[in-house]
């Protein structure tokens, strides 16, 4: 389930064919710094509230804590050269709905 959703997030961040590239390098660096800040705060929160003092590593950090920051990370990688078709948004929306239905049916299949 994770890999298809990861692919959808990456593809959604790409520039469309006729879209202008308005993100300057300074803005990209700022986005990457914000993503690093999200990672730092998530790990600091788990260090302070969850990890016992005797552990040598941070306990309890999960990938879902980084999902809000992934949008910034991937949009920061937009370039003028890398682009996808202008109608790809419709395909991505269809695939995201299909993947959500697939996840829901898999969860209910395990429950029943």
N, C-alpha and C positions, 0 to 999 in steps of 0.2 A: 504493500500500500504506500510505502514511503517514497519509493523511487518514482512512480508515475506522478505523484504530487510534486516532488522536487523538480521533475522535468517541466511540469506545468508552470511552476514559479519562475524557473529560469527563462522559459520561452516567453512568458508574459512581460519580462523585463526588457526584452529586445526591442529595438527601434523598428517601427513599421517602415515600409518602402518610401512613402511620400512624406514622412514625418521629418521635421527639421531636428538637427542635433543642437539642443540649446544648453546642454550641460557642459560647463567649462571645467578645467582641471581642478581649480580651487574648490568648486562645488563637489566634485568627486572626492577629493581628499576629505572634505568636511563630512560627507556621507560615510566614508570608511571610518573616520574618527568616531562618528556617532554609533556605528555598529560595534566598534571596539568598546565604547562606553556601555552599550547595552550588555555586551558579554561580561564586562568587568562588574557591572552592578548585579547581574544575575548570579555570578559566581561569588561575589562578596556577600550577597544576601544568604546564599546557601552556606557559606563559611561561617557567618555570624549566627544564624538561626538553626542550622541543621547538623553541622559537622561537630562531633565531639572534640574537645581540646586535645586529646591524645592522638588523633589521627594525623598522618603526614600529608594527606591529600584532602581535597574538598569532596565531601560526600553529598549525594542527592541531586547533582546538576543533571537536568534532562534537556534534550534537544528542543522541546517545546518552548523553553524559556527564550530561545534565540529566534523564534519564528517572526516576531514583529520587526526585528532588525534585519532579517534577510532581504526584505524589500529594499531597504537602503543599500545593502551590499550589492545586490544584483543590478539595481538601477545605476549604481556607480560604475558598473562595467559596460555601460552603453557606449558604443563607438559609431563613427560614421560608416565604417566598413561593414560591420555586422548588422544585418537587418533581415526581417522576415516579411512574408507577403502581407498586403494590406487587409486581406480577408481572414487572416489567421486568428483574429479575435473571436470570430464566430466558432471556429473549430475548438479553440481553447475553452470557451464557455461550455460547449457541448461536452467536451471531454471532462471538464470539472464536474458537471452535473452527473455524468455517467459514473465517474469515480466515486462521488459521494453516495450514489445509489448502490454501487458495488460494496462500499464499506458498510453501509447500513444493513444490507442483506447478509453480509458475512457476519456481522455482529449478532443479528437475530437468528441466524442459522446456528451459531454457537450456543445461544441461550436456549433455543428450543431443542 
